[in-house]
């Protein structure tokens, strides 16, 4: 589990994980997008689940910092994330 602070305008680019991911927004807003689907804005108190292999990204499109916690259950010996071209 890790806490992530995202400055305004930042994003982590499309990527996928070798396991499942749970995210809970603690502060601000995070725009969550599964590739090929419309974005969803998650606000403080919102959470989501991302099944393994799902191509997605998180962005902070607001003018304030956002903070969320992530729990990843990944395959042993695999990288935390694999970047995917847009």
Backbone bond lengths (Angstrom), bond angles and torsions (degrees), N, CA, C in turn:
res aa  C-N    CA-C-N  psi(-1)  N-CA   C-N-CA  omega(-1)  CA-C   N-CA-C  phi
1 X - - - 1.448 - - 1.527 107.27 -
2 X 1.336 114.83 141.24 1.453 119.02 -178.26 1.529 109.07 -144.46
3 X 1.334 115.77 146.74 1.459 122.04 174.86 1.523 108.46 -98.55
4 X 1.331 116.73 132.16 1.463 121.48 -176.05 1.525 108.63 -123.90
5 X 1.339 116.42 129.53 1.459 121.98 172.56 1.519 107.79 -108.00
6 X 1.341 115.74 127.67 1.462 121.64 -176.01 1.526 108.65 -115.43
7 X 1.339 117.24 118.71 1.463 118.92 178.60 1.530 111.39 -69.14
8 X 1.319 117.30 160.17 1.458 119.91 177.78 1.532 111.53 -53.78
9 X 1.319 116.13 136.28 1.463 122.06 176.80 1.515 115.42 82.48
10 X 1.317 118.75 -3.50 1.473 121.19 -176.63 1.528 111.30 -89.52
11 X 1.328 115.08 155.50 1.471 120.60 173.03 1.511 109.24 -151.30
12 X 1.333 115.99 166.02 1.464 119.63 -178.04 1.525 113.12 -106.44
13 X 1.319 118.05 12.64 1.460 121.10 176.33 1.521 112.30 65.55
14 X 1.316 116.22 158.74 1.458 119.47 178.90 1.528 109.75 -65.34
15 X 1.331 115.21 136.22 1.465 122.12 -178.98 1.521 109.06 -157.83
16 X 1.325 116.12 173.15 1.470 121.85 174.29 1.516 108.42 -140.98
17 X 1.336 114.82 162.91 1.465 121.54 -179.16 1.528 110.00 -120.62
18 X 1.326 115.24 155.75 1.466 121.25 177.97 1.530 111.38 -86.19
19 X 1.308 116.51 18.67 1.456 121.57 179.13 1.515 110.03 -163.35
20 X 1.320 116.03 -172.40 1.456 121.38 -177.42 1.528 111.11 -85.74
21 X 1.351 115.29 153.84 1.460 121.75 -178.78 1.526 110.13 -135.57
22 X 1.327 115.40 136.54 1.462 122.48 173.23 1.523 106.95 -119.49
23 X 1.327 117.66 136.09 1.463 122.90 -179.54 1.526 109.38 -127.42
24 X 1.333 116.61 138.78 1.463 122.25 175.14 1.529 108.24 -132.40
25 X 1.329 116.47 121.71 1.464 121.66 -179.55 1.526 108.56 -80.55
26 X 1.326 115.67 128.96 1.458 121.24 -178.83 1.525 112.32 -103.03
27 X 1.343 115.92 -28.25 1.466 119.65 -175.83 1.519 108.48 -155.59
28 X 1.327 116.84 140.27 1.458 121.48 176.69 1.522 112.25 78.65
29 X 1.336 114.72 -154.32 1.461 121.81 -178.30 1.522 109.93 -132.06
30 X 1.316 116.27 139.55 1.465 122.78 177.05 1.523 107.25 -124.51
31 X 1.324 115.73 126.18 1.460 120.16 176.05 1.517 107.42 -90.71
32 X 1.319 116.05 117.49 1.459 123.55 -176.64 1.527 108.48 -106.60
33 X 1.329 116.27 128.60 1.458 120.62 -179.16 1.519 110.48 -130.78
34 X 1.328 116.39 126.78 1.460 122.31 167.13 1.521 105.29 -91.35
35 X 1.324 116.60 129.31 1.466 120.81 -176.13 1.527 110.18 -52.28
36 X 1.351 115.44 127.96 1.451 121.63 179.48 1.513 114.63 90.09
37 X 1.348 116.95 -2.22 1.466 120.66 179.51 1.531 109.61 -121.29
38 X 1.331 117.49 159.43 1.467 119.26 177.19 1.529 111.14 -65.51
39 X 1.332 117.28 147.16 1.466 120.41 177.57 1.524 112.23 -67.23
40 X 1.330 114.95 154.60 1.463 122.76 177.19 1.529 106.76 -125.05
41 X 1.331 116.72 132.35 1.468 120.70 177.68 1.523 108.53 -92.94
42 X 1.330 115.19 120.69 1.464 122.33 177.12 1.524 107.98 -101.98
43 X 1.327 116.64 130.55 1.460 122.15 -179.61 1.527 109.74 -111.61
44 X 1.328 115.86 170.61 1.463 120.71 -179.62 1.528 109.95 -49.33
45 X 1.325 115.98 127.97 1.465 122.48 -178.13 1.515 113.70 97.60
46 X 1.354 117.11 -15.75 1.467 120.99 178.22 1.523 110.37 -84.63
47 X 1.317 115.58 154.26 1.465 120.63 177.49 1.521 109.44 -144.68
48 X 1.332 115.60 165.94 1.460 119.91 174.90 1.528 110.46 -152.50
49 X 1.321 113.84 168.29 1.462 123.26 179.42 1.520 107.95 -123.10
50 X 1.331 116.07 134.26 1.458 121.94 178.59 1.525 108.15 -121.36
51 X 1.338 118.23 110.57 1.465 119.90 178.93 1.533 111.83 -66.99
52 X 1.302 115.42 152.83 1.469 121.18 -179.70 1.527 111.49 -49.63
53 X 1.335 115.68 141.22 1.457 121.76 176.01 1.516 115.66 81.04
54 X 1.333 118.54 -6.88 1.467 121.53 -179.56 1.530 109.67 -71.30
55 X 1.316 117.16 125.67 1.463 121.39 179.04 1.536 107.43 -81.23
56 X 1.326 116.45 122.66 1.455 121.61 -173.72 1.520 111.05 -154.27
57 X 1.346 114.93 171.92 1.467 120.69 172.41 1.516 109.35 -152.51
58 X 1.334 115.30 159.19 1.447 123.19 173.99 1.527 107.82 -119.63
59 X 1.329 116.18 135.53 1.462 121.43 179.81 1.524 109.52 -132.30
60 X 1.321 115.57 151.49 1.456 120.99 169.79 1.522 106.36 -110.63
61 X 1.320 116.60 97.72 1.462 121.81 -178.61 1.525 112.26 -91.95
62 X 1.332 117.14 5.65 1.463 121.21 -179.41 1.525 110.06 -91.38
63 X 1.330 115.21 -178.44 1.465 120.22 178.74 1.530 111.95 -102.94
64 X 1.350 116.15 14.07 1.468 121.67 178.77 1.522 109.37 -128.22
65 X 1.328 118.71 153.24 1.464 120.18 176.90 1.538 111.39 -61.15
66 X 1.303 115.76 152.32 1.465 122.51 174.73 1.524 107.82 -122.71
67 X 1.325 115.16 149.94 1.470 119.53 179.47 1.518 108.28 -137.24
68 X 1.333 115.46 133.37 1.465 119.69 176.71 1.515 110.11 -144.89
69 X 1.328 115.27 159.69 1.454 120.25 174.93 1.529 108.20 -109.61
70 X 1.312 114.79 146.42 1.461 121.54 -178.66 1.520 108.68 -128.89
71 X 1.317 114.98 134.88 1.462 121.87 172.05 1.519 106.83 -116.55
72 X 1.326 115.94 117.98 1.466 122.01 176.60 1.521 109.07 -111.67
73 X 1.323 116.50 133.25 1.467 122.08 170.71 1.524 104.62 -114.36
74 X 1.325 116.08 101.59 1.466 122.09 -169.91 1.519 111.80 -110.77
75 X 1.332 115.02 160.27 1.456 120.67 173.68 1.525 109.42 -67.16
76 X 1.318 116.87 135.68 1.456 122.39 -179.18 1.532 110.03 -60.84
77 X 1.340 115.13 135.30 1.453 120.74 176.80 1.519 114.79 82.28
78 X 1.324 117.94 -0.77 1.468 121.40 179.10 1.531 108.83 -97.44
79 X 1.345 117.06 154.46 1.472 118.76 176.80 1.531 111.25 -65.74
80 X 1.316 116.92 156.49 1.455 121.75 179.90 1.524 110.32 -62.14
81 X 1.340 116.92 -41.61 1.467 120.09 180.00 1.524 109.94 -145.00
82 X 1.314 115.00 151.29 1.463 121.98 175.67 1.529 108.02 -118.90
83 X 1.358 117.80 114.69 1.454 120.02 178.94 1.544 110.94 -60.89
84 X 1.335 115.65 146.50 1.457 122.02 178.50 1.523 107.61 -127.80
85 X 1.331 118.54 128.41 1.473 119.84 179.83 1.523 111.53 -60.59
86 X 1.335 115.18 147.37 1.458 120.06 177.92 1.502 107.79 -76.69
